[in-house]
Amino acid sequence: MMATGVRSHRYKNGYFMNGAAVNGAGSLEPDLPDPAISFRPNPENFLPIPRLKYSHAAALVFMISVTCFVITYNGDFVFDDSEAIVGNKDLLPDTPIANVFSNDFWGKKRLRATPPYVLNTVWWLLCFHGNGVTRVQGGEVVTVVHHSVSGIVGRADLLCAVLFILSFLLYVKACSIDCEEKDDRYIISRPEGFSIVWLLASMCLCMLSGICSAYDIVVLCGVDLLDLIGLRRKHRTSANGNGKAQLRQPPAWLLSLVKRHLVLLCTGLLVILYRWRLMGSTPPVFQVFDNPHSFVNGTILRALNYNYLYSINMWLMLNPWWLCFDWSMGCVPVIESFTDPRILAAIVIWIFIGCLVWACLKAPITSDQRCMTMALALIIIPFLPASNMFFRVGFVIAERILYLSSIGFCMLVVLGPVFLCMFVLYGVFMARSVQRSAQWKHEMDLFTSGAHVCPRNAKVHYNIAKLNADHGNTDVAIERYRYAIELNPRYDQAMNNLGNILKDRNDLIEAELLLQSAVDIREEFAAAWMNLGIVKATLKKFSEAEKCYYRAITHRRKYPDCFYNLGNLYLDVKQYDRAIEAWTNATRLKPTHLNAWTNMAIVYDSLEKYDTSIEVGKQGLKYLPNEPQLYFNIGNSYGKISKFEESSKYFEKAMQLAPTKALYVANYAVLYHRWGKLEEAEQLYRKALALNPNEPNVQTNLAMLDKKKNRGEKTS
């Protein structure tokens, strides 16, 4: 039944058009021509499956989603998870939750990042699961079988997709005052009003207003775009008795449409302004390695490269087999010539899109035409921010940006000739999602799979090398770092890491050359400057090392590790005051810098400033109350000034925190030896030998203890 006081016009294809007059009296001619295409029944009628209720269908989609990604439930923290989750201090139990909102996605001071809502979800999980993080990914509703991003950081993209879908549903709710459903037919309702509450709720979640706009114009209001711009032949004209065209007032539904689009426009502008301010009112700066296609010389060649990337993205939606965790650097070679055959891929994809657009514009307004238009809008509009058309992006290809576009792709699949093969596609895509999720379970599997897909990507080999270095496989790490540098001779990070490994292997000359090349390539590379200073200090080039440390501090003001190494340099040249000053700066920047506290205490102790050494140790304990090394240093200093009882307390605490440390036990034995408690000293000496038979001086001290006991027995 239509609403009271409303006359309806029924098209031959089963569609209904709201034909109410503006004032509720009389009927209007429908603005659109009568479609010639017969109505197509609900597509589900073609499938030999039961018609499911909404709740049952939602449960089915949820189970498919969990099936695809549950394999990663107990997986490792891989790729960006290592920095954003494992190394993020904002997720530590003793860090205030307010830091999650004041810092960025990586736990650092926010400069150019959006609020870290993903970290909020992880923090909530930590509250319920202690130190463990649940890794189940909830799935993508429609696009669950297309892409696999199983890392915790990938939750950002899932949240984006979920919030967009919720926003879209709220927008439909705001405009669905007059929408009704009848059998297998639908009513085109051009609403003369809308719910401002639901619309504002939608805008709070909406970041892609263009989708709502396409839905409103084409699907909800059934506007004929060709007719709107004057390219479709008029079927009916309205004239007065004198044969002149009659001017009509804009219908109420059109005014309502304009109002809604003004809200969409204002929301879009506010989002852009907010994002611009959050970025510091400056665009982000990317290196050529991040997106080499955007640095191609020549506008035409650059456009061809962009279009080739579009074709690859479309192919990934159709056949998500060629997947990689990182597509930067040499993963997709740049098109440098007009004779490159890959240009044909860009031509083909535009022919395909052009045919779809023409079909949407040329065909009468039917259910299939509207679904196809919405499918194209869902494919194209969410992809626009990543298309390099408006600004340069920091990646070549990112599978995560295809989440929303995959929704439109699924709609095209249902409308297309492969409709009857939908179950086969679902099965294949589900199997691929499970297989890809298994690769995301462990970092080594993920990085190795990337090397198979993009063997010329230096960053892939860099990550493999870094992971092997972390696991102690230095030979493999060196080989992979060398290959990464061979693929990209200006890969400064690989040079820095390889230089560090060679430094630890005492291959100082090659390490110096690599680190020097790294700072020559990127002059502001603070870590490379510090590492170069360490190598030069080891080579006894103290003056050059000092300059390197100061260059590092110039480029990174708050660099406690650099101040620590600078202090070590001054220690080597016996400039103790400057060494202590450098270590003090390190502890001010990082109060938990154990080595800086320890070195200060040891230097004061060696200078026989025992009270100062004890005071430094106690200052360090305020920030590191469970660090046995500090208790050990304080105990040694107390022992040297013959305060045996105080020394004993600190030695006991050090041994309690590190009961298997032979050095602590041996020095505690020396304390008892000097104190005259020979029995206790002997027990501790023998315990130290049991822990480490090669502990220096223990055998000698034990022999001296035996002689002293023997002399005492003879005297008695």
PyMOL commands that set and color helices and strands:
alter all, ss='L'
color gray80, all
select helices_A, chain A and resi 43-46+54-72+81-86+89-91+98-102+117-129+155-175+196-205+209-220+225-228+252-278+292-295+299-318+343-362+367-386+399-415+419-439+443-453+458-470+474-487+492-504+508-521+526-538+542-555+560-572+576-589+594-606+610-623+628-640+644-657+662-675+678-691+698-715
alter helices_A, ss='H'
color red, helices_A
select strands_A, chain A and resi 8-10+16-18+181-182+185-188
alter strands_A, ss='S'
color yellow, strands_A
deselect
rebuild
show_as cartoon
